[in-house]
Amino acid sequence: MEMEAMGKQQREEALLRAASDGNLRLLKKMARWMGSGGKGEAAILGTVEDGVGDRALHLAAGSGRLEVCRYLVEDLRLDVNQLNFIGDYGRAAAARYLLDHGADPLAGKLHSPLCGAAMQGHCEIVELLLSRGIDVNLDYAQGTPLHAAAISTRHDAMKILLEHHANPNKVCGLGYTPLSWALRAIRPMPRESLECVKLLVKAGADLNFIDFGGGSYVTLAVKFGLPGIMKFLLDAGANPNIPDECGSTPIEVAASTGSRDMVEMLFPLTSPISTLPDWSIDGIISHGKH
């Protein structure tokens, strides 16, 4: 499609796609044409963004298009600290380039590049940013980088953060710990989440923390139907008798959801409940149904 026949949105999409694809010739052509009304190439390339706040520099860095990054930073002098919603630096080579050209890893208020890299599982960038002295426990709106890795079940990134002494018990502004997020981020990747839980427990996570939702981690595992993770927490020493916000213990929650396998696992570890006259597996399940 000829540029003259494109609508504004189509032109902007083509411009950003050229940046992401590393098509520098098309990028320059589009920018010159779109800026011919007096704005100039730099103004166009520095302001056009997609639905998540990514501009040409973000997309070029995210795809590792160093030639485009050099054009935008060295030729057009675009701000290397342009913010997007995620705060990710993209590929490692591009991240190193941006840092070497004055990018501030602490720029922004909602997310940091370290949180973005942890959430995306970009381990090389996580290590790069930590090597530049970024505080591993720096807390942003959604939490620390460890929270970011936990919510997206990036256990490889989480391992690096914990090796750099990330706090496994830090509570974010929403009231959740990294372990809370790891449990909530279970589906559709329970295996990855179990690896995250294991790492956090090994690092000293408080197994009996009362989650913002009102229950223990054991209760969360029951509510989300995660017998494997519940068993791991119990084997690690988690208390199975902590009631939730409604006063129900994990075994009662398991019975109410019809999870016989979890009731059976919890039964020998749970203190008898005086209000249940038939303290047996069948009795608890029958009570849970009503």
C-alpha positions in Angstrom: 0.0 0.0 0.0 1.3 3.4 -1.0 2.0 5.8 2.0 -0.4 8.4 0.5 -3.3 5.9 0.7 -2.6 4.9 4.3 -4.6 6.2 7.2 -2.9 7.7 10.3 -3.1 4.5 12.3 -1.8 2.4 9.4 1.2 4.7 8.9 2.1 4.6 12.6 1.8 0.8 12.7 4.0 0.5 9.6 6.6 2.9 11.2 6.7 0.9 14.4 6.9 -2.4 12.5 9.9 -1.1 10.6 11.6 -0.3 13.8 10.9 -3.8 15.3 11.9 -5.5 12.0 15.1 -3.6 11.8 14.2 -2.1 8.4 16.1 1.1 8.8 15.6 2.2 5.2 11.8 2.0 5.5 11.9 3.5 9.0 13.7 6.6 7.7 11.5 6.9 4.7 8.3 6.7 6.8 9.6 9.1 9.4 10.6 11.7 6.7 7.3 11.4 5.0 5.2 11.6 8.2 7.3 14.5 9.5 7.2 16.5 6.3 4.5 18.8 7.8 7.1 20.4 10.0 7.5 18.0 12.9 10.7 16.3 11.7 11.9 12.7 11.9 13.0 12.9 15.6 9.6 14.3 16.7 7.7 11.5 14.9 10.0 8.7 16.0 10.0 10.0 19.6 6.3 10.2 20.0 4.5 7.6 17.9 3.6 4.6 20.2 1.6 1.4 20.2 -1.1 0.3 22.5 1.3 -0.5 25.4 3.4 2.6 25.2 6.2 1.2 23.1 7.9 3.6 20.7 10.4 3.0 18.0 13.3 2.8 20.4 11.5 0.3 22.6 10.6 -1.9 19.7 14.1 -1.8 18.2 15.7 -2.6 21.5 13.2 -5.4 22.2 14.1 -7.0 18.9 17.8 -6.4 19.3 18.0 -4.1 16.3 21.2 -2.3 17.2 21.5 -0.5 13.9 18.1 1.1 14.4 19.0 1.9 18.1 22.2 3.7 16.9 20.3 5.7 14.4 17.7 6.8 16.9 20.1 7.5 19.7 23.2 8.8 18.0 21.8 10.4 14.8 18.4 11.7 16.0 19.4 12.1 19.7 16.3 10.5 21.0 15.9 10.2 24.8 17.3 6.9 25.9 15.1 7.1 29.0 11.8 7.0 27.1 9.3 5.1 29.3 6.9 2.4 28.3 4.4 0.6 30.5 6.6 -2.5 31.1 10.0 -0.9 31.5 11.8 -3.7 29.7 15.1 -3.1 27.9 14.7 -5.8 25.4 17.6 -7.9 24.3 20.9 -8.0 26.2 23.0 -6.4 23.5 20.5 -3.5 23.1 20.3 -3.2 26.9 24.0 -2.9 27.2 24.1 -0.3 24.3 21.4 1.8 26.0 23.1 1.7 29.4 26.4 2.6 27.8 24.7 5.6 26.2 23.3 7.0 29.4 20.1 5.1 30.0 19.0 5.4 33.6 17.8 2.0 35.0 15.9 3.8 37.7 13.9 6.0 35.4 10.2 5.7 35.7 7.7 5.2 38.6 5.6 2.2 37.7 8.2 -0.3 36.5 11.9 -0.6 36.4 13.9 -2.3 33.6 15.0 -4.9 36.2 11.3 -5.7 37.0 10.6 -5.8 33.2 13.6 -8.1 32.6 12.6 -10.4 35.5 9.0 -10.6 34.3 10.1 -11.5 30.8 12.7 -14.0 32.0 15.5 -12.1 30.3 18.2 -13.5 32.7 21.2 -12.0 30.9 19.6 -8.5 31.3 18.8 -9.2 34.9 22.5 -10.0 35.6 23.6 -7.0 33.6 21.4 -4.6 35.5 22.4 -6.1 38.9 26.1 -5.8 37.8 25.4 -2.0 37.3 24.5 -1.7 41.0 20.7 -1.8 40.8 19.1 -2.5 44.2 17.6 -6.0 43.9 14.9 -5.1 46.4 13.9 -1.8 44.8 10.1 -1.6 45.2 7.8 -0.3 42.5 4.0 -0.1 42.3 3.6 -3.8 41.6 6.4 -4.9 43.9 10.1 -5.9 43.6 11.8 -7.6 40.7 11.3 -10.9 42.7 7.5 -10.2 42.7 7.7 -9.6 38.9 9.6 -12.9 38.4 7.1 -14.8 40.6 3.9 -13.5 39.0 5.2 -14.7 35.6 6.7 -17.9 37.0 10.2 -17.1 35.7 12.1 -19.3 38.1 15.5 -18.9 36.2 15.3 -15.1 36.8 14.1 -15.7 40.3 17.1 -17.8 41.1 19.4 -15.0 40.0 17.6 -12.5 42.1 17.7 -14.7 45.2 21.4 -15.3 44.7 21.8 -11.5 44.8 19.9 -11.5 48.2 16.4 -10.6 47.0 14.0 -10.6 50.0 11.6 -13.5 49.7 9.3 -12.0 52.4 8.9 -8.5 50.9 5.2 -7.4 50.9 4.3 -5.3 47.9 1.8 -2.4 47.8 -1.0 -4.8 46.9 -0.3 -6.9 50.0 1.3 -9.9 48.4 4.6 -11.6 48.9 6.6 -13.2 46.0 5.2 -16.6 47.2 1.7 -15.2 47.1 2.2 -14.2 43.5 3.8 -17.6 42.6 0.7 -19.4 43.9 -1.7 -17.1 42.1 0.3 -17.4 38.8 0.0 -21.1 38.8 -2.2 -21.8 35.8 -1.4 -22.8 33.2 2.1 -23.6 34.4 2.0 -25.5 37.7 5.4 -27.1 37.2 7.1 -23.7 36.8 5.3 -22.3 39.8 6.3 -25.3 41.9 9.9 -24.5 41.0 9.3 -20.9 42.1 7.8 -22.0 45.4 10.8 -24.3 46.0 13.3 -21.5 45.4 11.4 -19.1 47.7 11.1 -21.7 50.5 14.8 -22.5 50.2 15.6 -18.8 50.5 13.6 -18.5 53.7 10.1 -17.5 52.8 7.8 -17.4 55.8 5.6 -20.5 55.3 2.9 -19.3 57.6 2.4 -15.8 56.3 -1.2 -14.7 56.2 -1.9 -13.7 52.6 -3.7 -10.5 51.7 -6.6 -12.7 50.7 -7.0 -13.8 54.3 -5.6 -17.3 54.3 -2.3 -19.2 54.5 -0.3 -20.4 51.6 -1.6 -23.9 52.3 -5.2 -22.5 52.0 -4.2 -20.8 48.7 -2.9 -24.1 47.4 -6.2 -25.8 48.3 -8.3 -23.1 46.8 -6.4 -23.2 43.5 -6.5 -27.0 43.4 -2.7 -27.6 43.7 -2.1 -30.8 45.7 1.5 -31.1 44.7 2.4 -27.6 45.9 0.3 -28.1 49.0 2.2 -31.3 49.8 5.5 -29.5 49.3 4.5 -26.7 51.7 3.3 -29.2 54.3 6.5 -31.2 54.0 8.5 -28.0 54.4 6.8 -27.3 57.7 3.8 -25.1 56.9 1.1 -25.0 59.5 -2.1 -26.8 58.2 -4.3 -25.3 61.0 -4.3 -21.6 60.1 -7.9 -20.6 59.4 -8.9 -18.2 56.5 -10.9 -15.0 56.8 -14.1 -17.1 57.2 -12.6 -19.2 60.0 -12.2 -22.3 57.9 -9.1 -24.4 58.1 -7.4 -25.7 54.9 -9.0 -29.2 55.4 -12.5 -27.6 55.6 -11.8 -25.6 52.4 -10.6 -28.8 50.7 -13.7 -30.7 51.8 -16.0 -27.9 50.6 -14.4 -28.1 47.1 -14.6 -31.9 47.0 -10.9 -32.4 47.0 -10.7 -35.8 48.7 -7.0 -36.2 47.9 -6.1 -33.0 49.7 -8.4 -33.9 52.6 -6.5 -37.2 52.9 -3.2 -35.4 52.9 -4.3 -32.8 55.5 -6.1 -35.2 57.8 -3.2 -36.7 59.8 -1.6 -33.2 60.1 -4.7 -31.3 61.2 -5.9 -30.8 64.7 -9.4 -32.2 65.3 -12.2 -29.6 65.0 -14.5 -29.7 68.0 -17.6 -28.8 66.0 -17.2 -31.8 63.8 -18.6 -34.8 65.6 -17.4 -37.3 63.0 -13.6 -36.6 62.9 -12.8 -38.9 59.9 -12.1 -38.3 56.2 -15.6 -39.2 55.2 -17.1 -37.2 58.0 -15.1 -34.1 57.1 -16.1 -34.4 53.4 -19.7 -34.9 54.3 -19.5 -31.8 56.5 -17.9 -29.8 53.7 -20.7 -30.6 51.3 -23.2 -29.0 53.7 
